[in-house]
Amino acid sequence: MSVLEVSNLQKSFGSTDVLKNINFSLERGEILSIIGSSGSGKTTLLRCLNFLETPDEGIISCNGDILFDSSNPKTLTETEIRKNRLHFGLVFQSFNLFPQYTAMKNVMLAKELLAKGRPDYKSNKKAILTEIENEAKALLAQVGLSDKLSNYPHELSGGQQQRVAIARALALNPEILCFDEPTSALDPELTGEVLKVIKQLADRHTTMIIVTHEMQFAREVSTKVLFMDDGYVVEYDTPEEVFGNPKEERTIRFLERYSNGLE
């Protein structure tokens, strides 16, 4: 069973069709890179998967559970949307850390809020919070920030902030970790440290979807590559095929423009 199945997904904003009949699947441990020009629908697709936007048509299922089905007219409640989001962790391109909290607190916060709903929270609060704290320390160590636990976002470089954001996304143990152009807000010298962390996650067989403009990185780290243009999936195959033997003229033109520095 695929960990993620997306069928006939469509999304419009007013009269503008942004996603047009999107279909793909993802197996556990696979890494899917989504490439394409700005405005091709990549970020909107990621936002629909994370229920930051509601699709107009289609089906999204995770581990066989249907999270969204447009043939069912029932409107998702806020509780259902929050539950659906727990399947995914999202790392934004602009970090989106809480500036008033330390790196440690940023990683702990979501799990602390969820813990308050546990029936044993009041009677076992100290042990629960200690466990969350230890997990946050381990995650920050995993992304190379053991020495930055008490630092606030403004005291961290852009690459360090993005690594805190990755640790925060991992804290809820999502089935699929999503990245929306994770290096686009970084200076070139900081890009490598974030890509290194993502490669380490890939080595651990973390299931990931990565929207990226880093073509060489996508080629190296991905098991599948999805090329989007004008809201359509134009090509969907292994990185060897998409980059080395593209079938569609639009893919060929995009990769030529990119290699010539025009994208």
N, C-alpha and C positions, 0 to 999 in steps of 0.2 A: 504493500500500500504506500502511495506517495505521501510524504509529509504535507505537501501543499498541492492543491489542484485549483487552477484558475480556468474558468470556461466562459467564453463569450462575454467577457467583461467590457462594459461600455460606460463612458462618463462624458457628459457635456456640461459646459458652463454657458448658460444662455443659448445662443445659436451656434456656439463653437464646439464642435465635436473633438474632444481631447484624447479619449481612448476609444478605439474602434475594434471591437470583436477580438479582444486579447485572450489568447489561449497558451498555457504552458503548465508544466508540472515540475516538482522538485522532490528529489529523493533525500532521505536522511543522510547527512554528511556531504551533500553536494554544495557547490558554490556556484551561484548563478551571477554573472556580471551582466548588467544592462547598460548598453552603450547607445549613442545616438546624439544628434545635434541638440542644442538647447531648443526647447519648445516642442520636442518630439513626443512628450508625454511620460517621460521616465519617472519624474518626481511625483506626478499625479498618480501613476500606477502604484508607487510605493506608499503614498498617502492613503489610497483606497485599501491596500492590503492591511495597513495599520489602523484603519477605521477613523482616520482623521478627515477623510472624505467618504461620502456614501456613494457607491456606484449607482448608475441608473439601471443597468441590466447586467445579468450574468450570475455566476455562482463562484463563491470562494469556499473551499473546504480545507480543513487541516486535520490530518490523521483520521480521515473519514467522517469527521464532524462538520456539518454544514454551518458555516459562520454567516453566510449571506446567500440568499437565493431570491432573485427578483420575481420569480413566479409565485413566491409566497408574499402576499400583500401586507403581512404584519410588519409594522414599524418596529425597529430595534429600540429597546429601552436603553437608558444610560447605563444601567447595570449590565445589560447584555453586551453593550459596546465595550465597557471596561473589561469584561470577561474575555471577549474576543481579542482585545489588545494584548492580553497576557501571553498569547501564543507567540507574539512578536516582540523583539526589542529593536528600537529605532535609534540610530545615531545620526543626529542632524549635522548638516554641513557647518552650521554656525554655533555648535557646541550646546547652546541652551542650558548651561549650568545655572544653578541658583547662586547669584553673586554673594548673598548674605550667609552662605554656608561654606564650610571647609570642604576639601575634596572628599574626606571621609563621610561627612554628613550628606553630601550630594549622592554618594553611592548607597548610603543606608536608608535614605528617606522613604523611598517607595515601599520598601519591605517593612519598614516600621509602621507605615500607615496601614498596610495590609494586615500586619500582625495584630493591630488593635481590634480586628474583627474576629480573632480567634476566641473560642469559648474559654480557653485557659489563660487568656492574656493577663487578667488582673492577678490571678493566683500564681502565675509563673513569669511575671513581667521581667524580672531581673535576668533570669536564665535566657529568655527569648531575646532580649536586647543584647546580651553578651554574645549569643550565637550570631546575630545579625552583624554585630561589630567585628567579630572574628572573620566572618565571610567577606566583609568589605575590605578588611586588611589584606586578606588573601587575594582578592581581585585586584586591588591596587598594586600589590606585589607582582601579580601576573603581568600587568602592563608597565612594570618598571618604575613604579612611583611610591615605593615603600617609604622614601624620605620626604614625601610631600603630603602626608596624611592631614596635617593641620594647616596647610596652606589654603588660602582663599583663591578663587579663580583669577582675580586681578594680579596675584602673585605668581601665576603660572604662565609659561609660554603658550602659544596657540597649540603646539603639538602636545604639550602636557595636558591642556584643557581637553583636547579631543580624546586623549587616552583616559582621562577621568570619565568622559562621556561614554566611552566603550565599557569601562568597568561598571558604570551605572546601568547600562543596558543589559549587561550580563547578570546583574544582581538578582533578577527575578527568574533566572533560568529559562529564558525563552526557547521555544522550539526552533525558531528561525530568527537570526540576527540580521537586521537590515541596516544598510549604510546609504545615506543620501549624499553622494559626492563628498566623502569624508575628508578629502585633502584640499578642496577648492578654496577654503578660507585661509589656507596656510601659506606662509612663505616657502619657496622651493626647498630651502635647507631644512625645514621642519617636516616636509612631506614624508621623507624616508622613515622617520621614527614611527609614524602612524601606520604606514604600509607594512613595516616590520611586525607590528603587533597583529595586524590582520592576517599576515602570513603565518604567524604562530598559531592563531586560531584555526586557520585552514589545516595546519599540520595536526591539530587535535580533532579534525573532522567535524568542526562546528558547522552546522547548516547555515548558509549565509546567502543573502541577496545584496549585491553591491551595485549601486548606480555610480558609474565612474567615467571620468575622462582620461584616466591613466591606462592607455591601451596596452602598453607592455606589461603592466601589472595584471590587467585583466587576462591577458594571454597566459601569463605564468601561473596564476593562482586558481583560475576557474576550471570547473568541470563542464559547464555549459555557458554559452554566451548568447544573449538575446539582443538583436539590433532592432531599434525602433526608429521609425521615420513617419512623421505626420500622423501620429496616433496609432499606427499599425505595427504589428510584429512582422518585420520584413524577412528576417533570417533568425533561426534558432537552432544552434548546433554546438558541437564541441569547439573549443578555441582553435584547434588545429584547422578545422574546416572553415570557420567564420573568418579567421585572420589569414590563413594560408591558402584557402581555396574557396573564396566567397562565390555563391551561386547567383546572387541577385545584383543587377546593375546598380541599384541604389546603395547597396553595401559597398561595392567596389568604389563608387564615387566618394562615399563618406570616408573610407579608409585612405583613399588617395589624397583627399583634402586634408585629412588629419596628418598624414605623413609629411605633407608640404607646409604644415603650420597654419592652415587656413581654418581649422576648427578650434 
